[in-house]
Amino acid sequence: SSRNERASTAELTRGQALTAELRRAAGLSGRNRLASPEAERARVNVTRTLRATIERIAPAAPLAAAHLRDSIRTGAACRYQPAPGGPARWHV
């Protein structure tokens, strides 16, 4: 009986540890967390920096800034996806 009790206790402990780890790995509302907290901070900082840079460009080049606002996509990855009507080539 004592052996069975120890086995049950060990199984319960393993189950609790697994449940705790799954909760830790889940994000808001139980959704899977796609990135570490460090990666999320980096993503937020890149997005913030891109937006601030576009706003700094706007006074000198309002059309370029508008195009960049419409063409730069941020999220899990950043990408330049040219919006319709934008320049065919960039001259910098």
Contacts in CASP RR format, 6 or more apart in sequence:
PFRMAT RR
TARGET T0000
AUTHOR 0000-0000-0000
METHOD contacts of the structure
MODEL  1
SSRNERASTAELTRGQALTAELRRAAGLSGRNRLASPEAERARVNVTRTL
RATIERIAPAAPLAAAHLRDSIRTGAACRYQPAPGGPARWHV
25 32 0 8 1.000
25 33 0 8 1.000
26 32 0 8 1.000
26 33 0 8 1.000
27 33 0 8 1.000
34 76 0 8 1.000
35 43 0 8 1.000
35 76 0 8 1.000
43 74 0 8 1.000
43 75 0 8 1.000
43 76 0 8 1.000
46 74 0 8 1.000
46 78 0 8 1.000
47 74 0 8 1.000
47 75 0 8 1.000
47 78 0 8 1.000
50 72 0 8 1.000
50 74 0 8 1.000
50 78 0 8 1.000
54 65 0 8 1.000
54 68 0 8 1.000
54 69 0 8 1.000
54 72 0 8 1.000
55 65 0 8 1.000
57 64 0 8 1.000
57 65 0 8 1.000
57 68 0 8 1.000
58 65 0 8 1.000
58 66 0 8 1.000
67 82 0 8 1.000
67 83 0 8 1.000
67 85 0 8 1.000
67 86 0 8 1.000
67 87 0 8 1.000
70 83 0 8 1.000
71 80 0 8 1.000
71 81 0 8 1.000
71 82 0 8 1.000
71 83 0 8 1.000
71 86 0 8 1.000
72 78 0 8 1.000
72 79 0 8 1.000
72 80 0 8 1.000
72 81 0 8 1.000
73 79 0 8 1.000
73 80 0 8 1.000
73 81 0 8 1.000
END
